[in-house]
Amino acid sequence: MLYVNDIINKCNGKLLCGDIKLPLNNFSKDTRTINKGDVYIGIKGESFDGNNFYKDAFDKGASVCILDNINEEIPKEYKNKTIVKVDDTIKCIGILAKYKRSLYNMPVIAVTGSVGKTSTKEMIANVLSTKYKVLKTEANYNNHIGLPLTILKLTNEDILVVEMGMNNLGEISYLTDIAKPTIGVITNVGMAHIGNLGSRENILKAKLEITEGLSGPLIINNDNDMLHNNLEYIKSLCKVITIGITNKSDYMAKEIQDKTFKVEDNIIESPINNSAFIYNSLVAYVIGKIYNISIDKIKEGIKSMKLISNRLEYKHTNNGVTIIDDTYNSSLDAIKASLEILAKEKGKRKVAVIGDILEVGDYNEEVHRKVGEILLNNNLDIIITIGNNTKYTDTYLKEKGYHNLYHFNNEKESHKEIESILKSGDVVLFKASHSMQLGNIVKYLMQ
């Protein structure tokens, strides 16, 4: 348990008013989700300053507010509340989370990778939950704010499963120092954020920062070229467990048939029929065995995993169109995996609505022409592209003689036109970087 006094001692905090002995229970940075007894963290964002909403937090039941920007005189009706001022609230929650983690002698599984972090994290947690009480990263709370807030939720759980995202070098180093994982997972090394990092070599370097805080084995996808080609180097950093389908690995998926595959002598059924989920399933299988979960429970945990909203979420319109909503985010590897699922669907026509992949920097043209190549290899009846960068995708497709092609500059101008293109019996995949807002098209079609 943490107390207000810990903020003062560990974060150079100053008690402006209130009780130094109050316990710090659940932490929240959003007044809309505050519950009675919560600790509110005022964080200054790009568009608003959370410090300004401390009164709302107290009115909704917060017991403590931690702020780094309060210049006004505290109104007398709030002087009986507990307010602590620190130099930097984001650094403060990182310090508190690291300290709280040190109070728990428990397994911590940390998952990173260019693609598949969230689904792998969810599957691991689902398997472990068949035997243990598990705390996991909610949604994609995987950065320098989300990961500490997850750890600060710890109460009486047996195992913690966290996701670690990054945009630049040094970020996973910060997260692993806080979480001190006992098992690490790298799902793959692709091209996500290559615009910031400059090369896949640097992306690998960033992902391997997870080993800096790691006390146990690292599970890696041995079919990923960057991880496979650097296997001996990775083994010099920590103990490694490999999973794979193609390259010889410690745990291999064999006899793959639709959703099922064999690992060791066990038949496993994945919740989704594509290779990405086989890799996820292998990771969950290995971790289940490490923590002495029965094979039957491992199978149950893998098969029953529920997908997160906007990640391969199946929806059906009133006029008979099946939508695969994968609008949360995008990358080359993610598009490949999503199209693999679309290819296996039964429908009159298969349609892909693909928006820009962002944060690829100087690789913009190369990446989006590669998108065109991937689309062309999937025998799609109709391709719809949205955004500025997909003009390179269009150029590639036209060069190769594909003409069942539509383009829109943004999602707003596409709603009615896409509705008119789609017909009953179609199966349509929506995939793009999150800020392209293709989810708005899905919402329109579902009305």
C-alpha positions as CSV (number, residue, x, y, z in Angstrom):
1,M,0.0,0.0,0.0
2,L,1.2,3.5,-0.8
3,Y,0.4,6.6,1.2
4,V,0.4,10.4,0.7
5,N,3.7,10.4,2.7
6,D,5.3,8.4,-0.1
7,I,4.7,11.1,-2.6
8,I,6.4,13.6,-0.3
9,N,9.4,11.4,0.4
10,K,9.9,9.9,-3.0
11,C,8.7,12.5,-5.4
12,N,9.8,15.7,-3.5
13,G,6.1,16.5,-3.0
14,K,4.7,19.3,-1.0
15,L,1.5,18.8,1.0
16,L,-0.7,21.9,0.2
17,C,-3.5,20.7,2.4
18,G,-5.0,17.5,3.8
19,D,-3.9,14.2,5.5
20,I,-0.4,12.9,5.0
21,K,-1.4,9.4,6.2
22,L,-4.1,8.8,3.6
23,P,-3.7,5.6,1.6
24,L,-3.3,5.9,-2.2
25,N,-5.7,3.5,-3.9
26,N,-6.7,3.5,-7.5
27,F,-5.1,6.2,-9.7
28,S,-6.8,8.0,-12.5
29,K,-5.9,10.8,-14.9
30,D,-9.4,11.3,-16.2
31,T,-12.1,12.9,-14.0
32,R,-14.8,11.1,-16.1
33,T,-13.7,7.8,-14.7
34,I,-13.1,8.9,-11.1
35,N,-14.6,6.7,-8.4
36,K,-14.9,7.4,-4.7
37,G,-11.5,7.1,-2.9
38,D,-9.4,7.4,-6.1
39,V,-6.3,9.4,-6.5
40,Y,-6.5,12.0,-9.3
41,I,-3.3,12.8,-11.3
42,G,-3.4,16.2,-13.0
43,I,-1.5,15.8,-16.3
44,K,-0.9,18.6,-18.8
45,G,-1.7,17.5,-22.3
46,E,-1.4,19.1,-25.7
47,S,-5.0,20.4,-25.7
48,F,-5.8,20.8,-22.0
49,D,-4.3,20.9,-18.6
50,G,-5.6,18.2,-16.2
51,N,-4.4,20.2,-13.3
52,N,-7.4,22.6,-13.9
53,F,-9.9,19.8,-13.1
54,Y,-8.9,18.9,-9.6
55,K,-12.2,20.4,-8.2
56,D,-14.2,18.1,-10.5
57,A,-12.1,15.2,-9.3
58,F,-12.9,15.9,-5.6
59,D,-16.6,16.5,-6.4
60,K,-16.7,13.0,-7.9
61,G,-15.2,11.4,-4.9
62,A,-11.4,11.6,-5.3
63,S,-9.6,11.3,-2.0
64,V,-6.3,12.8,-3.1
65,C,-5.2,15.1,-6.0
66,I,-1.5,15.1,-7.2
67,L,-0.8,18.2,-9.3
68,D,2.2,20.0,-10.8
69,N,0.5,23.2,-11.8
70,I,-1.7,25.0,-9.3
71,N,-1.3,28.7,-9.1
72,E,-4.6,29.7,-7.6
73,E,-5.6,30.0,-4.0
74,I,-7.3,26.8,-3.0
75,P,-11.0,27.6,-2.3
76,K,-11.9,27.1,1.4
77,E,-14.4,24.3,0.6
78,Y,-11.5,22.2,-0.8
79,K,-9.0,23.0,2.0
80,N,-10.2,19.9,3.9
81,K,-9.2,17.8,0.9
82,T,-5.7,16.3,0.3
83,I,-3.7,18.0,-2.4
84,V,0.0,17.3,-3.1
85,K,2.1,19.4,-5.5
86,V,5.0,17.8,-7.3
87,D,7.5,19.0,-9.9
88,D,6.2,16.7,-12.6
89,T,3.1,14.5,-12.3
90,I,4.2,12.1,-15.0
91,K,7.6,11.5,-13.4
92,C,5.9,11.2,-10.1
93,I,3.6,8.3,-11.2
94,G,6.7,6.6,-12.7
95,I,8.6,6.8,-9.4
96,L,5.6,5.7,-7.4
97,A,4.9,2.7,-9.8
98,K,8.6,1.6,-9.6
99,Y,8.4,1.7,-5.8
100,K,5.1,-0.1,-5.7
101,R,6.4,-2.8,-8.0
102,S,9.3,-3.3,-5.6
103,L,6.9,-4.1,-2.8
104,Y,5.5,-7.1,-4.7
105,N,7.4,-10.4,-5.2
106,M,5.3,-11.6,-8.1
107,P,5.7,-12.6,-11.7
108,V,5.5,-9.8,-14.2
109,I,5.1,-10.6,-17.9
110,A,6.0,-7.7,-20.3
111,V,5.0,-7.8,-24.0
112,T,6.5,-5.6,-26.7
113,G,6.8,-5.8,-30.5
114,S,5.9,-3.9,-33.7
115,V,2.6,-5.8,-34.2
116,G,0.4,-8.0,-32.0
117,K,1.3,-6.6,-28.6
118,T,-2.2,-6.2,-27.4
119,S,-3.7,-9.4,-28.7
120,T,-0.7,-11.4,-27.3
121,K,-1.1,-9.6,-23.9
122,E,-4.8,-10.4,-23.9
123,M,-4.2,-14.1,-24.7
124,I,-1.5,-14.5,-22.0
125,A,-3.8,-12.9,-19.4
126,N,-6.7,-15.1,-20.5
127,V,-4.6,-18.3,-20.1
128,L,-3.2,-17.2,-16.7
129,S,-6.6,-16.2,-15.5
130,T,-7.7,-19.8,-15.6
131,K,-5.7,-20.4,-12.5
132,Y,-4.5,-17.0,-11.1
133,K,-5.8,-13.6,-10.3
134,V,-4.3,-11.4,-13.0
135,L,-3.9,-7.7,-13.4
136,K,-3.3,-6.6,-17.0
137,T,-2.8,-3.5,-19.1
138,E,-6.2,-2.2,-20.1
139,A,-6.7,-1.4,-23.8
140,N,-3.4,-0.1,-24.9
141,Y,-2.2,1.6,-21.7
142,N,1.4,0.8,-22.8
143,N,3.4,4.1,-22.5
144,H,5.2,6.1,-19.9
145,I,1.8,7.1,-18.4
146,G,-0.3,4.0,-19.0
147,L,2.2,1.4,-17.7
148,P,2.8,3.2,-14.3
149,L,-1.0,3.7,-13.9
150,T,-1.4,-0.1,-14.5
151,I,1.1,-1.0,-11.8
152,L,-0.4,1.5,-9.4
153,K,-3.7,-0.6,-9.6
154,L,-2.0,-3.6,-8.0
155,T,-3.8,-4.9,-4.9
156,N,-3.8,-8.7,-4.2
157,E,-3.2,-10.1,-7.7
158,D,-1.0,-13.1,-8.3
159,I,0.5,-12.1,-11.7
160,L,0.8,-8.8,-13.7
161,V,0.8,-8.7,-17.5
162,V,1.8,-5.4,-19.1
163,E,2.3,-4.1,-22.6
164,M,5.2,-1.9,-23.6
165,G,4.9,0.4,-26.6
166,M,7.5,2.8,-27.9
167,N,8.1,5.5,-30.5
168,N,11.8,6.2,-29.9
169,L,14.9,4.7,-28.3
170,G,15.0,4.8,-24.5
171,E,11.3,4.5,-24.0
172,I,11.1,0.7,-23.3
173,S,14.3,1.2,-21.2
174,Y,12.3,3.5,-18.9
175,L,9.3,1.1,-18.8
176,T,11.3,-2.0,-18.0
177,D,13.1,-0.2,-15.2
178,I,9.7,0.4,-13.6
179,A,8.1,-2.9,-14.3
180,K,11.1,-5.2,-13.7
181,P,9.6,-8.1,-15.7
182,T,10.3,-11.7,-14.8
183,I,9.3,-12.8,-18.4
184,G,9.6,-10.7,-21.6
185,V,8.0,-11.2,-25.0
186,I,8.9,-9.7,-28.3
187,T,6.2,-10.5,-30.9
188,N,8.2,-9.3,-33.9
189,V,10.2,-6.4,-35.3
190,G,8.6,-4.7,-38.2
191,M,8.5,-1.1,-39.6
192,A,6.2,0.6,-37.1
193,H,7.7,4.0,-36.1
194,I,10.5,3.6,-38.6
195,G,10.1,7.3,-39.4
196,N,11.2,8.1,-35.8
197,L,13.9,5.4,-35.5
198,G,15.3,5.4,-39.0
199,S,15.9,1.7,-39.5
200,R,14.7,-1.8,-38.5
201,E,18.0,-2.3,-36.8
202,N,17.2,0.6,-34.5
203,I,13.7,-0.8,-33.9
204,L,15.3,-4.0,-32.8
205,K,17.6,-2.1,-30.5
206,A,14.6,-0.3,-29.0
207,K,12.7,-3.6,-28.5
208,L,15.7,-5.3,-26.9
209,E,15.7,-2.6,-24.2
210,I,13.2,-4.8,-22.5
211,T,16.1,-7.0,-21.4
212,E,17.6,-4.2,-19.2
213,G,15.0,-4.8,-16.5
214,L,14.4,-8.5,-17.2
215,S,15.2,-11.1,-14.6
216,G,14.0,-14.2,-16.5
217,P,13.6,-15.5,-20.0
218,L,12.7,-13.6,-23.2
219,I,10.2,-15.3,-25.5
220,I,10.7,-14.3,-29.2
221,N,9.1,-15.1,-32.5
222,N,11.9,-17.0,-34.3
223,D,10.2,-16.6,-37.7
224,N,10.6,-12.9,-37.6
225,D,13.7,-12.1,-39.8
226,M,15.2,-9.5,-37.5
227,L,14.9,-11.7,-34.4
228,H,16.0,-14.8,-36.1
229,N,19.0,-13.3,-37.7
230,N,20.2,-11.8,-34.4
231,L,19.4,-14.8,-32.3
232,E,22.9,-15.4,-31.0
233,Y,23.3,-11.7,-30.0
234,I,19.9,-11.8,-28.2
235,K,21.0,-15.0,-26.4
236,S,24.1,-13.0,-25.1
237,L,21.7,-10.6,-23.4
238,C,19.4,-13.1,-21.6
239,K,17.9,-16.6,-21.6
240,V,15.8,-17.0,-24.8
241,I,12.8,-19.2,-25.5
242,T,11.9,-19.4,-29.2
243,I,8.5,-20.0,-30.8
244,G,7.9,-20.5,-34.5
245,I,6.1,-22.1,-37.4
246,T,8.9,-22.2,-40.0
247,N,12.3,-21.9,-38.4
248,K,13.4,-24.6,-35.9
249,S,12.3,-23.3,-32.5
250,D,11.8,-24.5,-28.9
251,Y,8.1,-24.6,-29.4
252,M,6.7,-25.0,-32.9
253,A,3.2,-25.0,-34.4
254,K,2.8,-28.0,-36.7
255,E,-0.1,-29.6,-38.6
256,I,-1.9,-26.3,-39.0
257,Q,-5.5,-26.6,-40.2
258,D,-7.5,-23.4,-40.2
259,K,-7.7,-22.4,-36.5
260,T,-6.0,-25.5,-35.1
261,F,-2.4,-26.5,-34.8
262,K,-0.3,-29.0,-32.9
263,V,2.4,-28.0,-30.4
264,E,4.3,-30.8,-28.7
265,D,1.6,-33.4,-28.5
266,N,-1.3,-31.0,-27.9
267,I,-3.9,-29.7,-30.4
268,I,-4.6,-26.0,-29.8
269,E,-7.5,-24.0,-31.3
270,S,-6.8,-20.3,-31.9
271,P,-9.7,-17.8,-31.7
272,I,-8.8,-16.4,-35.1
273,N,-7.8,-18.2,-38.3
274,N,-4.5,-16.5,-39.3
275,S,-0.8,-17.1,-38.6
276,A,-0.5,-14.0,-36.4
277,F,-2.8,-15.6,-33.8
278,I,-0.9,-18.9,-34.0
279,Y,2.2,-17.0,-32.8
280,N,0.1,-15.3,-30.1
281,S,-1.2,-18.8,-29.1
282,L,2.3,-20.3,-28.9
283,V,3.5,-17.5,-26.6
284,A,0.4,-18.0,-24.3
285,Y,1.0,-21.8,-24.4
286,V,4.6,-21.4,-23.3
287,I,3.8,-19.0,-20.5
288,G,0.9,-21.3,-19.3
289,K,3.4,-24.2,-19.0
290,I,5.9,-22.0,-17.2
291,Y,3.2,-21.3,-14.6
292,N,2.0,-24.9,-14.2
293,I,-1.4,-24.4,-15.8
294,S,-2.9,-27.7,-17.1
295,I,-3.0,-28.2,-20.8
296,D,-6.8,-28.3,-20.8
297,K,-6.9,-24.9,-19.1
298,I,-4.3,-23.5,-21.5
299,K,-6.4,-24.7,-24.4
300,E,-9.5,-23.1,-22.8
301,G,-7.7,-19.8,-22.2
302,I,-6.4,-19.5,-25.8
303,K,-9.7,-20.5,-27.5
304,S,-11.9,-18.2,-25.3
305,M,-9.9,-15.0,-25.7
306,K,-12.1,-12.1,-26.5
307,L,-10.9,-9.5,-29.1
308,I,-10.7,-5.8,-28.2
309,S,-12.9,-3.3,-29.9
310,N,-11.7,-2.2,-33.4
311,R,-9.2,-5.0,-33.6
312,L,-10.5,-7.6,-36.0
313,E,-14.0,-7.0,-34.7
314,Y,-16.7,-8.5,-36.8
315,K,-19.8,-6.4,-37.5
316,H,-22.9,-7.0,-39.7
317,T,-24.8,-4.1,-41.3
318,N,-28.5,-4.1,-41.8
319,N,-28.1,-4.6,-45.5
320,G,-26.1,-7.8,-45.3
321,V,-22.4,-6.6,-45.4
322,T,-19.9,-8.2,-43.1
323,I,-17.3,-5.7,-41.7
324,I,-14.0,-6.7,-40.3
325,D,-13.2,-3.6,-38.2
326,D,-9.5,-3.5,-37.7
327,T,-9.3,0.3,-37.6
328,Y,-7.3,0.7,-34.4
329,N,-3.9,1.0,-36.0
330,S,-1.9,-0.2,-39.0
331,S,1.5,-1.3,-40.3
332,L,2.7,-3.5,-43.2
333,D,2.8,-6.6,-41.0
334,A,-0.6,-5.8,-39.6
335,I,-2.1,-5.4,-43.1
336,K,-0.7,-8.8,-44.1
337,A,-2.2,-10.5,-41.1
338,S,-5.6,-8.8,-41.6
339,L,-5.8,-9.6,-45.3
340,E,-5.0,-13.2,-44.4
341,I,-8.2,-13.3,-42.4
342,L,-10.2,-11.6,-45.1
343,A,-8.9,-14.1,-47.7
344,K,-10.3,-17.0,-45.7
345,E,-13.8,-15.5,-45.3
346,K,-16.7,-16.6,-47.5
347,G,-18.5,-13.8,-49.3
348,K,-19.7,-12.7,-52.7
349,R,-17.0,-10.1,-52.9
350,K,-13.9,-9.3,-50.8
351,V,-13.3,-5.7,-50.3
352,A,-10.4,-3.9,-48.6
353,V,-10.6,-0.3,-47.4
354,I,-7.0,0.8,-46.6
355,G,-5.9,4.1,-45.2
356,D,-2.5,5.7,-44.7
357,I,0.2,4.1,-42.5
358,L,1.7,6.9,-40.6
359,E,5.1,7.5,-38.8
360,V,7.1,5.9,-41.6
361,G,9.1,9.1,-42.5
362,D,11.4,8.7,-45.5
363,Y,10.0,5.2,-46.1
364,N,6.6,6.6,-47.0
365,E,6.6,5.7,-50.7
366,E,8.4,2.4,-50.2
367,V,5.9,1.3,-47.6
368,H,2.8,2.3,-49.4
369,R,3.9,0.7,-52.7
370,K,4.5,-2.4,-50.6
371,V,0.9,-2.1,-49.4
372,G,-0.1,-2.2,-53.1
373,E,1.9,-5.4,-53.6
374,I,0.3,-7.0,-50.6
375,L,-3.2,-6.0,-51.7
376,L,-2.6,-7.3,-55.2
377,N,-1.5,-10.7,-53.9
378,N,-4.8,-11.2,-52.1
379,N,-7.1,-11.4,-55.1
380,L,-9.5,-8.7,-53.9
381,D,-12.6,-7.8,-55.8
382,I,-12.5,-4.1,-54.8
383,I,-9.8,-2.0,-53.2
384,I,-10.6,1.4,-51.7
385,T,-7.7,3.6,-50.5
386,I,-8.0,6.7,-48.3
387,G,-5.5,9.5,-47.5
388,N,-2.5,11.1,-49.0
389,N,0.1,8.4,-48.7
390,T,-2.0,5.7,-50.4
391,K,-1.5,7.6,-53.6
392,Y,1.7,5.5,-53.9
393,T,-0.5,2.4,-53.3
394,D,-2.8,3.5,-56.2
395,T,0.2,4.1,-58.5
396,Y,1.6,0.6,-57.9
397,L,-1.8,-1.1,-58.4
398,K,-2.4,0.8,-61.7
399,E,1.1,0.0,-62.9
400,K,0.2,-3.7,-62.4
401,G,-3.1,-3.4,-64.2
402,Y,-5.5,-3.4,-61.3
403,H,-8.4,-1.1,-62.0
404,N,-11.2,-2.0,-59.5
405,L,-9.9,0.8,-57.4
406,Y,-11.5,3.8,-55.6
407,H,-9.7,6.6,-53.8
408,F,-10.8,9.2,-51.3
409,N,-8.7,12.0,-49.8
410,N,-10.2,11.5,-46.3
411,E,-12.8,9.4,-44.5
412,K,-15.3,12.3,-44.3
413,E,-15.8,12.4,-48.1
414,S,-16.1,8.6,-48.4
415,H,-19.1,7.6,-46.3
416,K,-21.9,7.7,-48.8
417,E,-19.8,6.6,-51.7
418,I,-18.5,3.5,-49.9
419,E,-22.1,2.7,-48.8
420,S,-23.1,2.8,-52.5
421,I,-20.2,0.5,-53.5
422,L,-20.9,-2.2,-51.0
423,K,-23.6,-4.9,-51.6
424,S,-25.2,-7.6,-49.6
425,G,-22.9,-10.6,-49.2
426,D,-19.7,-8.5,-49.3
427,V,-17.0,-8.9,-46.7
428,V,-15.0,-5.7,-46.2
429,L,-11.9,-5.1,-44.2
430,F,-11.2,-1.6,-42.8
431,K,-7.5,-1.0,-41.9
432,A,-5.5,2.2,-41.3
433,S,-3.5,4.1,-38.8
434,H,-5.7,5.2,-35.9
435,S,-5.7,8.9,-36.7
436,M,-7.0,8.3,-40.2
437,Q,-10.4,7.7,-38.4
438,L,-11.7,4.9,-40.6
439,G,-13.8,3.9,-37.6
440,N,-16.1,6.8,-38.5
441,I,-16.9,5.0,-41.8
442,V,-17.7,1.8,-39.9
443,K,-20.0,3.7,-37.6
444,Y,-21.8,5.3,-40.5
445,L,-22.3,2.0,-42.2
446,M,-23.6,0.4,-39.0
447,Q,-26.4,3.0,-38.6
